[in-house]
């Protein structure tokens, strides 16, 4: 594998990045002032991840509609980040605005009482993801946390298993990676204040490694494997053919539950990768995108798991009050109204087909540029989501993906795009399509990507064919 995209002169790359940072600061004085004046915000941002944006400060925005964002200095940007999936339905689609406005006008945002929307949404999720029983949360993190509690409850086993560099929100047990030196699980670098060493709660192996998974599950102490169908937060890492089927078989043989987290992989289609690839999970978790930006999440249980959970409740387990499952704002009327509007009228099968077509166009254009310049880069696609990587072939494990990262090159490409009207996710070079994304939006990115690549090569910062 060629790491870091056959880099040339790093000093020249650093100089180009400095130029883009200066341009960014010159073009966005109002955003800079907003950041500088935020004396009462920890880190000067409302949420710590907002400091991840390249440029020294994040863009302040005034409005966002469809696939576009307008910043405080009046620049209109094509948005391929879409709130890191939270706005996969697009910004403020009309059905969502209408449903939320009606809910607010009718009164009763949260009452700890159900509305008719709850059963509609649960039935729709059951149809899409193939598991029949659903409950609601305010985030995918809560969905994962609560399902893991239920998994330990019904199996009587203490541990879980995840794949190295997975993403499951801020669940404590999941911040563990494989140490390449020892092959053992260790806390992920930067893990802030863990309650316990996650190696004591979690087994971890590399994605696409069935032999390692079998070894760890044979210990007999794992309640559940929690996995994304494809890794997404360390770059898109796709499963090898037969890998996910092998995971299911090993879980069946060892009496381990299989939990599929579709929070990011919902981009694969109307029922995520679970529906597209015919997966058979014991539980599904999802968040972010269901409500079009209104905080929400959900978890679904297979019929056998629902029956086992109900039996544990009948035997005295408390999931209705102080047992650590549930919350007073979960399943609130506003979230459910938003989810019904998004699933029923926005993220429809027809919309997914259009979104995937645009993602394929995006991927083909980037791939053509990579091939034309003979770069050691690659492109991965997962339905409506695609990403270019500074490695070829594309990494097939979280550890390999982490090793191929090039933050300086990423920052340059991110800033080059922002400075010319295109926004991609701040975490890596990933783009997501929404129902409002257009061919013109994809073409805008392609033009800027070509310009940036040619500049990198011409300057000597990147080795490639001119």
C-alpha positions, 0 to 999 in steps of 0.5 A: 500500500502506498501511504500518503498519496506519493507525497512530494516536497512536504515543505511546499505542501505546508506553504500551500496550506499556509496560503489557504489558511490566510485566504480563509481568514481574509475571506471570513472576517465575521466568522473569525469575530464570532469565534474570537468573541465566544468568551463563554464557550469552552474552546470558543465553540458550542460543541467541541467537535466544531473545532475540528474544521480546518482554518483555525476557526469554524465558519459561522453560518446564517442559513442552510437550505437543501444542499447549500449553506450560507456563511456569515460573510455571505459566501454560499457553499455546496455542502457535502458534509451535511452535518456529518450525516445529521442533515442527510435529508438536506437542510430544512426540507419542506416536509420536515419544516411543515411537520415540526411547525405543526407539532409546535403549533399543536403544543406538546413537544415532550410530555412523556406520552405517545403520539400516533407518529411513534407506531408509524415510524417504528413500523417503517423502520421494521420494514426497512431494517427487518427487525420488528420491535423498536424503541427511541432515543435522542442519539445513536450513542444512547441507542448503542449504550442501551442495546449493549446493556440489554445484550449483557442482561440477556446473555449474562456475559460481561464483555462486548467486541468491536472492530479497531477504529470503529465509530459508535458515538461516545460509548465508553466501551468502544474507544479501543483499538488493536495495538500493532506492536502487541496485537492486544486491545488498548485505549484509543489514542486521545481517549479522554478520562475513561472510567476504566481501561476499555480492554477490561470491558471490550475485545477488539480485532481488525475489521475483515479478520475472521480468524481473529474474531473467531479466536476472541469469541471462542473465549465465551465472555462476549455478549455482543459484537457491535459493528458498522457494516462498513467502517466509516469514521476512519475513512470508508473501509468496506467489508470483504466478500463474505466477511459479514456473513462470517461474522453472523455465523461466528456469532451464531456458533458462540451464542453472541448477539450481533448489533449493526450500527447503521448511523453512517451506513444508512447511506447505503440505501433506504434500509441501510446496509442491513437491507442492501446486503441482506444482513441478519442482525439481532439488533440495529441502532441508528441516529442522526439522519432519521430526524433531519437534524432534530435530535433523535435515534432508535434501536430495533430488536429481533423477535427472539431478542425482544422475547429474551428481553421481555423475559428478563424484565418479567424476572425483575430487570428494570428498563422502565425507570432506573435500570440505565435504559431510557430517558425522559426526552427519548421518543418525544413528540417533536422527534417522532414528528420529524422522523415520520416526515423524513422517512415518509416524504424525504429519504424515500427509495426514489430519493436514495436512487438519485442520491446514489447516482450522484455519488457514483458520478462524484466517485467516477469524476474523482477516480478519473482525475486520480488515474489521469495523474497516476496518483497512488490514491483510491476512491470508496463508495457506500451508496450515497456516500463516497470518499477519496483516500491517500492510499492505493489500494483502499485500506481494508482495516481500521489500523491500515486506514489510520496509518494511511492518514495525512492530516496536512494534505486533508486540511489543504484540500478542505480549505481549498474547497471552502475558499472556493465554495465547496464544503466536505466533512472535516474529519476526512475527505468524505462527501455525502449526497442529499435529495437536494444535491444536483449535478451542478453541485457535483461538477463544482466539486470536480472543478475544484478538486481538479484545480487543487490536484494540479496545483499540488503536482505543479508545485512539487508538493505531490508526485504525479503525472502533470 
